[in-house]
């Protein structure tokens, strides 16, 4: 699985973002987790690279 990582601050909340191509599912994904919090991640799957890139551009700014 090709994975990339970026840690960002959004309004005083630390967010860890993993994203890339899932070879097993053959889909693009973005996986978001708030640092320091126990709980589930938010995972979004994309069927096209265009929608994946569009989401990342908006989310990561």
Biopython code that builds the backbone (N, CA, C, O; Angstrom):
import numpy as np
from Bio.PDB.StructureBuilder import StructureBuilder

atoms = [
    (1, "UNK", "N", (0.842, -1.170, 0.000)),
    (1, "UNK", "CA", (0.000, 0.000, 0.000)),
    (1, "UNK", "C", (0.889, 1.234, 0.000)),
    (1, "UNK", "O", (1.737, 1.380, 0.880)),
    (2, "UNK", "N", (0.715, 2.107, -0.951)),
    (2, "UNK", "CA", (1.440, 3.373, -0.977)),
    (2, "UNK", "C", (0.774, 4.307, 0.019)),
    (2, "UNK", "O", (-0.412, 4.612, -0.105)),
    (3, "UNK", "N", (1.537, 4.761, 1.009)),
    (3, "UNK", "CA", (0.977, 5.627, 2.041)),
    (3, "UNK", "C", (1.828, 6.870, 2.186)),
    (3, "UNK", "O", (3.053, 6.830, 2.064)),
    (4, "UNK", "N", (1.157, 7.963, 2.447)),
    (4, "UNK", "CA", (1.823, 9.224, 2.743)),
    (4, "UNK", "C", (1.263, 9.729, 4.055)),
    (4, "UNK", "O", (0.139, 9.390, 4.425)),
    (5, "UNK", "N", (2.040, 10.542, 4.767)),
    (5, "UNK", "CA", (1.626, 11.037, 6.074)),
    (5, "UNK", "C", (1.839, 12.536, 6.129)),
    (5, "UNK", "O", (2.844, 13.056, 5.643)),
    (6, "UNK", "N", (0.876, 13.224, 6.731)),
    (6, "UNK", "CA", (1.024, 14.652, 6.973)),
    (6, "UNK", "C", (0.349, 14.965, 8.294)),
    (6, "UNK", "O", (-0.768, 14.514, 8.546)),
    (7, "UNK", "N", (1.016, 15.728, 9.133)),
    (7, "UNK", "CA", (0.459, 16.154, 10.408)),
    (7, "UNK", "C", (0.144, 17.639, 10.287)),
    (7, "UNK", "O", (1.018, 18.434, 9.943)),
    (8, "UNK", "N", (-1.110, 18.018, 10.569)),
    (8, "UNK", "CA", (-1.521, 19.411, 10.410)),
    (8, "UNK", "C", (-2.248, 19.901, 11.655)),
    (8, "UNK", "O", (-2.758, 19.101, 12.440)),
    (9, "UNK", "N", (-2.292, 21.215, 11.832)),
    (9, "UNK", "CA", (-3.063, 21.844, 12.904)),
    (9, "UNK", "C", (-4.240, 22.565, 12.283)),
    (9, "UNK", "O", (-4.072, 23.390, 11.385)),
    (10, "UNK", "N", (-5.432, 22.251, 12.767)),
    (10, "UNK", "CA", (-6.644, 22.928, 12.306)),
    (10, "UNK", "C", (-7.354, 23.453, 13.535)),
    (10, "UNK", "O", (-7.927, 22.686, 14.309)),
    (11, "UNK", "N", (-7.316, 24.769, 13.712)),
    (11, "UNK", "CA", (-8.003, 25.418, 14.833)),
    (11, "UNK", "C", (-7.632, 24.766, 16.158)),
    (11, "UNK", "O", (-8.507, 24.337, 16.910)),
    (12, "UNK", "N", (-6.361, 24.693, 16.438)),
    (12, "UNK", "CA", (-5.766, 24.173, 17.674)),
    (12, "UNK", "C", (-5.980, 22.676, 17.905)),
    (12, "UNK", "O", (-5.842, 22.206, 19.034)),
    (13, "UNK", "N", (-6.310, 21.933, 16.873)),
    (13, "UNK", "CA", (-6.431, 20.476, 16.965)),
    (13, "UNK", "C", (-5.385, 19.860, 16.044)),
    (13, "UNK", "O", (-5.298, 20.203, 14.865)),
    (14, "UNK", "N", (-4.594, 18.948, 16.599)),
    (14, "UNK", "CA", (-3.573, 18.252, 15.810)),
    (14, "UNK", "C", (-4.224, 17.087, 15.085)),
    (14, "UNK", "O", (-4.864, 16.242, 15.711)),
    (15, "UNK", "N", (-4.063, 17.037, 13.772)),
    (15, "UNK", "CA", (-4.674, 15.995, 12.951)),
    (15, "UNK", "C", (-3.582, 15.264, 12.178)),
    (15, "UNK", "O", (-2.725, 15.889, 11.553)),
    (16, "UNK", "N", (-3.623, 13.936, 12.226)),
    (16, "UNK", "CA", (-2.715, 13.105, 11.438)),
    (16, "UNK", "C", (-3.483, 12.585, 10.234)),
    (16, "UNK", "O", (-4.558, 12.002, 10.376)),
    (17, "UNK", "N", (-2.927, 12.798, 9.052)),
    (17, "UNK", "CA", (-3.594, 12.400, 7.814)),
    (17, "UNK", "C", (-2.708, 11.399, 7.072)),
    (17, "UNK", "O", (-1.581, 11.716, 6.692)),
    (18, "UNK", "N", (-3.225, 10.203, 6.872)),
    (18, "UNK", "CA", (-2.573, 9.187, 6.049)),
    (18, "UNK", "C", (-3.353, 9.123, 4.746)),
    (18, "UNK", "O", (-4.584, 9.128, 4.761)),
    (19, "UNK", "N", (-2.657, 9.062, 3.628)),
    (19, "UNK", "CA", (-3.373, 9.021, 2.353)),
    (19, "UNK", "C", (-2.525, 8.328, 1.305)),
    (19, "UNK", "O", (-1.305, 8.226, 1.432)),
    (20, "UNK", "N", (-3.205, 7.847, 0.257)),
    (20, "UNK", "CA", (-2.487, 7.173, -0.817)),
    (20, "UNK", "C", (-3.358, 6.179, -1.551)),
    (20, "UNK", "O", (-4.583, 6.294, -1.563)),
    (21, "UNK", "N", (-2.710, 5.199, -2.165)),
    (21, "UNK", "CA", (-3.367, 4.175, -2.981)),
    (21, "UNK", "C", (-3.383, 2.867, -2.200)),
    (21, "UNK", "O", (-2.329, 2.382, -1.788)),
    (22, "UNK", "N", (-4.550, 2.296, -1.993)),
    (22, "UNK", "CA", (-4.683, 1.003, -1.328)),
    (22, "UNK", "C", (-4.625, -0.085, -2.393)),
    (22, "UNK", "O", (-5.563, -0.244, -3.175)),
    (23, "UNK", "N", (-3.525, -0.831, -2.425)),
    (23, "UNK", "CA", (-3.320, -1.850, -3.465)),
    (23, "UNK", "C", (-4.318, -2.999, -3.355)),
    (23, "UNK", "O", (-4.719, -3.579, -4.364)),
    (24, "UNK", "N", (-4.710, -3.319, -2.145)),
    (24, "UNK", "CA", (-5.641, -4.425, -1.933)),
    (24, "UNK", "C", (-7.047, -4.062, -2.428)),
    (24, "UNK", "O", (-7.684, -4.847, -3.130)),
    (25, "UNK", "N", (-7.520, -2.881, -2.060)),
    (25, "UNK", "CA", (-8.858, -2.428, -2.466)),
    (25, "UNK", "C", (-8.870, -1.786, -3.846)),
    (25, "UNK", "O", (-9.924, -1.634, -4.463)),
    (26, "UNK", "N", (-7.678, -1.409, -4.325)),
    (26, "UNK", "CA", (-7.529, -0.713, -5.607)),
    (26, "UNK", "C", (-8.359, 0.576, -5.646)),
    (26, "UNK", "O", (-9.084, 0.857, -6.600)),
    (27, "UNK", "N", (-8.212, 1.344, -4.557)),
    (27, "UNK", "CA", (-8.886, 2.633, -4.445)),
    (27, "UNK", "C", (-7.972, 3.610, -3.719)),
    (27, "UNK", "O", (-7.102, 3.211, -2.944)),
    (28, "UNK", "N", (-8.181, 4.890, -3.980)),
    (28, "UNK", "CA", (-7.481, 5.945, -3.269)),
    (28, "UNK", "C", (-8.160, 6.120, -1.917)),
    (28, "UNK", "O", (-9.366, 5.902, -1.795)),
    (29, "UNK", "N", (-7.391, 6.514, -0.896)),
    (29, "UNK", "CA", (-7.981, 6.681, 0.427)),
    (29, "UNK", "C", (-7.370, 7.866, 1.165)),
    (29, "UNK", "O", (-6.249, 8.288, 0.879)),
    (30, "UNK", "N", (-8.135, 8.394, 2.124)),
    (30, "UNK", "CA", (-7.660, 9.381, 3.086)),
    (30, "UNK", "C", (-8.130, 8.879, 4.446)),
    (30, "UNK", "O", (-9.311, 8.587, 4.633)),
    (31, "UNK", "N", (-7.203, 8.781, 5.389)),
    (31, "UNK", "CA", (-7.482, 8.277, 6.731)),
    (31, "UNK", "C", (-7.079, 9.378, 7.714)),
    (31, "UNK", "O", (-5.912, 9.767, 7.758)),
    (32, "UNK", "N", (-8.031, 9.881, 8.501)),
    (32, "UNK", "CA", (-7.801, 11.023, 9.389)),
    (32, "UNK", "C", (-7.959, 10.584, 10.840)),
    (32, "UNK", "O", (-8.905, 9.878, 11.190)),
    (33, "UNK", "N", (-7.005, 11.019, 11.688)),
    (33, "UNK", "CA", (-7.064, 10.715, 13.117)),
    (33, "UNK", "C", (-6.623, 11.944, 13.894)),
    (33, "UNK", "O", (-5.650, 12.602, 13.527)),
    (34, "UNK", "N", (-7.342, 12.253, 14.972)),
    (34, "UNK", "CA", (-6.933, 13.355, 15.835)),
    (34, "UNK", "C", (-5.882, 12.841, 16.810)),
    (34, "UNK", "O", (-6.118, 11.865, 17.523)),
    (35, "UNK", "N", (-4.729, 13.489, 16.844)),
    (35, "UNK", "CA", (-3.632, 13.084, 17.731)),
    (35, "UNK", "C", (-4.045, 13.240, 19.188)),
    (35, "UNK", "O", (-4.688, 14.220, 19.564)),
    (36, "UNK", "N", (-3.668, 12.266, 19.997)),
    (36, "UNK", "CA", (-3.938, 12.350, 21.422)),
    (36, "UNK", "C", (-5.323, 11.883, 21.832)),
    (36, "UNK", "O", (-5.637, 11.877, 23.022)),
    (37, "UNK", "N", (-6.154, 11.495, 20.885)),
    (37, "UNK", "CA", (-7.497, 11.024, 21.196)),
    (37, "UNK", "C", (-7.588, 9.537, 20.903)),
    (37, "UNK", "O", (-7.070, 9.056, 19.894)),
    (38, "UNK", "N", (-8.243, 8.824, 21.784)),
    (38, "UNK", "CA", (-8.478, 7.401, 21.565)),
    (38, "UNK", "C", (-9.823, 7.272, 20.872)),
    (38, "UNK", "O", (-10.805, 7.886, 21.289)),
    (39, "UNK", "N", (-9.864, 6.499, 19.847)),
    (39, "UNK", "CA", (-11.122, 6.328, 19.124)),
    (39, "UNK", "C", (-10.849, 5.993, 17.680)),
    (39, "UNK", "O", (-9.704, 5.809, 17.269)),
    (40, "UNK", "N", (-11.897, 5.918, 16.935)),
    (40, "UNK", "CA", (-11.787, 5.516, 15.539)),
    (40, "UNK", "C", (-11.284, 6.607, 14.623)),
    (40, "UNK", "O", (-11.385, 7.800, 14.910)),
    (41, "UNK", "N", (-10.752, 6.164, 13.535)),
    (41, "UNK", "CA", (-10.311, 7.065, 12.480)),
    (41, "UNK", "C", (-11.475, 7.325, 11.537)),
    (41, "UNK", "O", (-12.445, 6.568, 11.502)),
    (42, "UNK", "N", (-11.367, 8.386, 10.786)),
    (42, "UNK", "CA", (-12.318, 8.662, 9.715)),
    (42, "UNK", "C", (-11.618, 8.282, 8.423)),
    (42, "UNK", "O", (-10.571, 8.840, 8.096)),
    (43, "UNK", "N", (-12.183, 7.341, 7.691)),
    (43, "UNK", "CA", (-11.557, 6.870, 6.454)),
    (43, "UNK", "C", (-12.498, 7.117, 5.289)),
    (43, "UNK", "O", (-13.680, 6.779, 5.349)),
    (44, "UNK", "N", (-11.967, 7.706, 4.235)),
    (44, "UNK", "CA", (-12.743, 7.986, 3.024)),
    (44, "UNK", "C", (-12.056, 7.301, 1.852)),
    (44, "UNK", "O", (-10.848, 7.445, 1.664)),
    (45, "UNK", "N", (-12.825, 6.557, 1.065)),
    (45, "UNK", "CA", (-12.304, 5.895, -0.132)),
    (45, "UNK", "C", (-12.782, 6.635, -1.371)),
    (45, "UNK", "O", (-13.892, 7.166, -1.392)),
    (46, "UNK", "N", (-11.942, 6.671, -2.408)),
    (46, "UNK", "CA", (-12.260, 7.373, -3.652)),
    (46, "UNK", "C", (-12.048, 6.434, -4.829)),
    (46, "UNK", "O", (-11.057, 5.706, -4.880)),
    (47, "UNK", "N", (-12.974, 6.453, -5.768)),
    (47, "UNK", "CA", (-12.871, 5.588, -6.950)),
    (47, "UNK", "C", (-11.971, 6.200, -8.024)),
    (47, "UNK", "O", (-11.436, 5.481, -8.868)),
    (48, "UNK", "N", (-11.803, 7.527, -7.995)),
    (48, "UNK", "CA", (-10.957, 8.169, -9.006)),
    (48, "UNK", "C", (-9.870, 9.009, -8.339)),
    (48, "UNK", "O", (-10.052, 9.537, -7.242)),
    (49, "UNK", "N", (-8.746, 9.117, -9.025)),
    (49, "UNK", "CA", (-7.641, 9.927, -8.512)),
    (49, "UNK", "C", (-8.019, 11.405, -8.520)),
    (49, "UNK", "O", (-7.548, 12.172, -7.681)),
    (50, "UNK", "N", (-8.855, 11.800, -9.452)),
    (50, "UNK", "CA", (-9.291, 13.198, -9.543)),
    (50, "UNK", "C", (-10.068, 13.617, -8.292)),
    (50, "UNK", "O", (-9.807, 14.682, -7.732)),
    (51, "UNK", "N", (-11.013, 12.795, -7.852)),
    (51, "UNK", "CA", (-11.786, 13.143, -6.652)),
    (51, "UNK", "C", (-10.908, 13.075, -5.398)),
    (51, "UNK", "O", (-11.081, 13.872, -4.476)),
    (52, "UNK", "N", (-9.973, 12.132, -5.365)),
    (52, "UNK", "CA", (-9.014, 12.023, -4.258)),
    (52, "UNK", "C", (-8.164, 13.293, -4.162)),
    (52, "UNK", "O", (-8.030, 13.872, -3.083)),
    (53, "UNK", "N", (-7.593, 13.725, -5.288)),
    (53, "UNK", "CA", (-6.758, 14.931, -5.300)),
    (53, "UNK", "C", (-7.556, 16.171, -4.943)),
    (53, "UNK", "O", (-7.057, 17.046, -4.235)),
    (54, "UNK", "N", (-8.791, 16.258, -5.423)),
    (54, "UNK", "CA", (-9.657, 17.397, -5.119)),
    (54, "UNK", "C", (-9.935, 17.473, -3.617)),
    (54, "UNK", "O", (-9.875, 18.550, -3.024)),
    (55, "UNK", "N", (-10.238, 16.328, -3.007)),
    (55, "UNK", "CA", (-10.499, 16.287, -1.567)),
    (55, "UNK", "C", (-9.256, 16.698, -0.780)),
    (55, "UNK", "O", (-9.344, 17.507, 0.144)),
    (56, "UNK", "N", (-8.098, 16.142, -1.145)),
    (56, "UNK", "CA", (-6.855, 16.483, -0.438)),
    (56, "UNK", "C", (-6.544, 17.969, -0.537)),
    (56, "UNK", "O", (-6.137, 18.588, 0.446)),
    (57, "UNK", "N", (-6.733, 18.534, -1.705)),
    (57, "UNK", "CA", (-6.454, 19.957, -1.911)),
    (57, "UNK", "C", (-7.329, 20.813, -0.999)),
    (57, "UNK", "O", (-6.850, 21.779, -0.404)),
    (58, "UNK", "N", (-8.609, 20.461, -0.887)),
    (58, "UNK", "CA", (-9.529, 21.211, -0.021)),
    (58, "UNK", "C", (-9.215, 20.972, 1.455)),
    (58, "UNK", "O", (-9.219, 21.911, 2.250)),
    (59, "UNK", "N", (-8.945, 19.730, 1.820)),
    (59, "UNK", "CA", (-8.750, 19.374, 3.224)),
    (59, "UNK", "C", (-7.418, 19.871, 3.774)),
    (59, "UNK", "O", (-7.364, 20.428, 4.871)),
    (60, "UNK", "N", (-6.348, 19.673, 3.018)),
    (60, "UNK", "CA", (-5.020, 20.062, 3.492)),
    (60, "UNK", "C", (-4.712, 21.529, 3.243)),
    (60, "UNK", "O", (-3.814, 22.108, 3.855)),
    (61, "UNK", "N", (-5.477, 22.117, 2.330)),
    (61, "UNK", "CA", (-5.330, 23.535, 2.037)),
    (61, "UNK", "C", (-4.043, 23.871, 1.425)),
    (61, "UNK", "O", (-3.788, 25.037, 1.126)),
]
sb = StructureBuilder()
sb.init_structure("model")
sb.init_model(0)
sb.init_chain("A")
sb.init_seg("    ")
for serial, (resi, resn, name, xyz) in enumerate(atoms, 1):
    if name == "N":
        sb.init_residue(resn, " ", resi, " ")
    sb.init_atom(name, np.array(xyz, "f"), 0.0, 1.0, " ", f" {name:<3s}", serial, name[0])
structure = sb.get_structure()
